[in-house]
Amino acid sequence: MNQILISEKVYVTPDMKKKKKLFKIEFIMSVFLLCVLSSYAIYAEYDRNKSEEVSKEILDSMSFTPSGEKKLVQQDAIVVILNKDKKQASSIQQVVEQDVPVPEVQKNVASDGTEYYTIGQISIPSINVNYPILSTWSIDLLKISACKFWGPNPNEVGNLCIIGHNYRNSKFFSKVPTLENGAQIQITDLTGRTITYEVYDKYTIDPTDVGCTSQKTDGQKEITLITCTNDSKQRVVVKARAIE
C-alpha cells in the first residue's frame, strides 16, 4: 500500500514576522545587558580588591608612638664664657632628651602617592576585620577603609562612631551586622595602646537617624559601628563598651 506524504505549506503572516523580529531584538538586548552587568560586577569586585590593597598599605605604613617615650635631639644652646674683664656669649650644639609628641592624626602615604590621615586601627578577630581608621569620612574615603564619623579619638572618654561599607561579602564592615552581644572589638590608638570593647547592643535605624552618635556615655569609653543593611535601605548600629 503506497503512502502519500502531504506537506502543508506554512504561511508566515506579517504579525508572525513582527513577533520574530521583536524576539530577536529582545534576545540581543538581553545578551547585551547580561554582558554589561557582568562587566560591572567584575569591575566592582576589582575596584573593591584594589581598595582593600590600599587599606592594607596604609595599615602596614602606620607607626605607633608610646606615650612618654623619649628621644635624643640636638638643639642650640647659648653659653657664657668668662674672658678676663668681659663676658663672651657663644652658641653651641648640645644633645638633650625630649618627650616624643604623640600626634592626634598620622599621615600615611600609599604607593600611588595619595596621602591618607589615620587616628588608629580597628580589629574584630571573630569576623576577620583589621583596618586603619581614617581621621575623617567622605564617599571616596569610605571606599578605602573604615572612617571616623563622629566623637573623640580612639580610646578616649566618649562615643567614637566609626562607619564602613557593607559590600555583602567579606570586606570592610560587611560582617559587622552578624556581631552579637558579647563580641569583642579591639581599638588601637596612635600610642600603640589597645583597648578591648564588648558589644552590648545592636539595632537598625533610618539613614537620617543620628541618635546613636550621642556623646552621653556617663564618663565611659564607647564605640559605635555603623554600616548599611544588606538592602542598603537602613543602617545597622553596633554599640560596644570598653572592658579594660
TORROKOL-299884 format. One line per 5 residues: number of its first residue (from 1); for each residue x, y, z of C-alpha. Coordinates in steps of 0.02 Angstrom, whole numbers. Layout:
% residues N
NUM = X/Y/Z ~ ...
//
This chain:
% residues 244
1 = 0/0/0 ~ 75/164/-54 ~ 82/308/66 ~ 70/482/0 ~ 156/612/108
6 = 70/777/101 ~ 160/928/174 ~ 66/1082/214 ~ 146/1247/173 ~ 159/1361/320
11 = 113/1538/280 ~ 207/1670/382 ~ 93/1812/419 ~ 154/1991/446 ~ 109/1976/629
16 = 220/1823/647 ~ 364/1914/561 ~ 344/2058/682 ~ 346/1943/834 ~ 501/1853/768
21 = 590/2018/743 ~ 543/2078/917 ~ 604/1914/991 ~ 774/1937/906 ~ 787/2116/969
26 = 740/2064/1146 ~ 865/1920/1140 ~ 1007/2034/1082 ~ 964/2164/1214 ~ 959/2031/1349
31 = 1131/1967/1299 ~ 1197/2145/1294 ~ 1127/2187/1466 ~ 1196/2025/1536 ~ 1369/2071/1469
36 = 1356/2247/1542 ~ 1300/2185/1713 ~ 1436/2051/1714 ~ 1567/2180/1666 ~ 1506/2298/1801
41 = 1510/2161/1933 ~ 1686/2110/1881 ~ 1746/2291/1884 ~ 1662/2325/2051 ~ 1746/2174/2128
46 = 1913/2227/2053 ~ 1889/2403/2122 ~ 1849/2334/2295 ~ 2003/2224/2292 ~ 2110/2375/2245
51 = 2034/2475/2388 ~ 2070/2330/2506 ~ 2252/2332/2449 ~ 2266/2519/2481 ~ 2191/2495/2654
56 = 2321/2361/2693 ~ 2459/2476/2629 ~ 2402/2612/2749 ~ 2394/2489/2892 ~ 2570/2424/2856
61 = 2639/2601/2849 ~ 2565/2655/3015 ~ 2684/2683/3161 ~ 2640/2698/3344 ~ 2724/2814/3470
66 = 2708/2754/3651 ~ 2656/2894/3768 ~ 2804/2955/3873 ~ 2935/2890/3751 ~ 3090/2999/3740
71 = 3213/3033/3600 ~ 3383/3119/3586 ~ 3379/3282/3491 ~ 3507/3415/3450 ~ 3469/3593/3497
76 = 3559/3760/3501 ~ 3616/3822/3670 ~ 3692/3988/3722 ~ 3839/3980/3844 ~ 3928/4125/3925
81 = 4117/4116/3933 ~ 4212/4225/4058 ~ 4362/4305/3972 ~ 4456/4416/4095 ~ 4354/4576/4114
86 = 4211/4536/3993 ~ 4089/4402/3958 ~ 4077/4321/3787 ~ 3922/4229/3728 ~ 3943/4079/3615
91 = 3819/3963/3529 ~ 3848/3776/3538 ~ 3753/3618/3492 ~ 3701/3502/3632 ~ 3608/3337/3636
96 = 3460/3327/3755 ~ 3317/3209/3791 ~ 3142/3264/3745 ~ 2971/3183/3754 ~ 2910/3122/3586
101 = 2746/3211/3547 ~ 2603/3095/3503 ~ 2504/3167/3356 ~ 2315/3161/3354 ~ 2322/3117/3169
106 = 2454/3022/3071 ~ 2492/3048/2887 ~ 2516/2890/2784 ~ 2562/2885/2601 ~ 2501/2745/2486
111 = 2606/2675/2344 ~ 2518/2787/2218 ~ 2569/2941/2317 ~ 2397/2977/2391 ~ 2402/3042/2570
116 = 2284/2971/2700 ~ 2265/3026/2880 ~ 2234/2896/3015 ~ 2190/2901/3200 ~ 2207/2717/3244
121 = 2163/2539/3199 ~ 2008/2431/3220 ~ 2017/2242/3236 ~ 1874/2117/3256 ~ 1956/1944/3253
126 = 1790/1848/3251 ~ 1743/1919/3080 ~ 1920/1946/3013 ~ 1912/2137/3016 ~ 2078/2230/3028
131 = 2083/2405/2956 ~ 2155/2578/2988 ~ 2031/2709/3048 ~ 2039/2863/2937 ~ 2026/3028/3028
136 = 1876/3091/2929 ~ 1749/3024/2806 ~ 1689/3053/2629 ~ 1614/2945/2492 ~ 1787/2916/2419
141 = 1872/2880/2586 ~ 1738/2752/2631 ~ 1796/2652/2480 ~ 1969/2641/2558 ~ 1939/2598/2740
146 = 1837/2622/2898 ~ 1815/2807/2940 ~ 1784/2912/3095 ~ 1609/2984/3083 ~ 1591/3074/3249
151 = 1657/3083/3426 ~ 1827/3079/3513 ~ 1986/2999/3451 ~ 2015/2814/3491 ~ 2016/2756/3671
156 = 1960/2923/3743 ~ 1807/2952/3851 ~ 1654/2971/3742 ~ 1574/2883/3595 ~ 1688/2856/3444
161 = 1575/2824/3294 ~ 1654/2726/3151 ~ 1570/2695/2982 ~ 1613/2569/2848 ~ 1541/2494/2689
166 = 1437/2336/2683 ~ 1483/2255/2517 ~ 1388/2096/2562 ~ 1549/1996/2554 ~ 1695/1977/2675
171 = 1768/2152/2654 ~ 1760/2306/2765 ~ 1605/2307/2877 ~ 1507/2176/2779 ~ 1507/2055/2926
176 = 1475/2185/3062 ~ 1285/2152/3055 ~ 1321/1973/3112 ~ 1401/2028/3277 ~ 1307/1980/3433
181 = 1312/2041/3613 ~ 1474/1989/3695 ~ 1578/2000/3535 ~ 1744/2090/3560 ~ 1815/2235/3461
186 = 1993/2298/3481 ~ 2040/2480/3453 ~ 2224/2533/3445 ~ 2267/2718/3457 ~ 2423/2806/3392
191 = 2516/2773/3555 ~ 2502/2586/3519 ~ 2380/2560/3664 ~ 2246/2431/3626 ~ 2082/2428/3720
196 = 1952/2291/3702 ~ 1769/2339/3685 ~ 1624/2219/3710 ~ 1464/2230/3608 ~ 1311/2263/3715
201 = 1179/2314/3587 ~ 1134/2303/3402 ~ 987/2379/3308 ~ 935/2457/3142 ~ 892/2639/3108
206 = 840/2751/2965 ~ 982/2837/2871 ~ 934/3007/2942 ~ 933/2948/3124 ~ 1092/3008/3211
211 = 1039/2969/3389 ~ 1172/2833/3401 ~ 1308/2965/3392 ~ 1262/3040/3562 ~ 1411/3076/3674
216 = 1316/3042/3835 ~ 1418/2892/3895 ~ 1421/2930/4082 ~ 1610/2952/4077 ~ 1642/2786/3991
221 = 1735/2741/3832 ~ 1620/2676/3696 ~ 1622/2643/3510 ~ 1480/2636/3385 ~ 1498/2543/3221
226 = 1380/2595/3080 ~ 1353/2510/2913 ~ 1213/2477/2788 ~ 1087/2336/2794 ~ 1102/2213/2650
231 = 968/2305/2551 ~ 1051/2474/2591 ~ 884/2545/2648 ~ 929/2559/2833 ~ 1083/2565/2944
236 = 1145/2434/3065 ~ 1213/2504/3229 ~ 1327/2403/3342 ~ 1365/2476/3514 ~ 1515/2420/3619
241 = 1591/2474/3785 ~ 1770/2466/3847 ~ 1807/2320/3964 ~ 1986/2369/4012
//
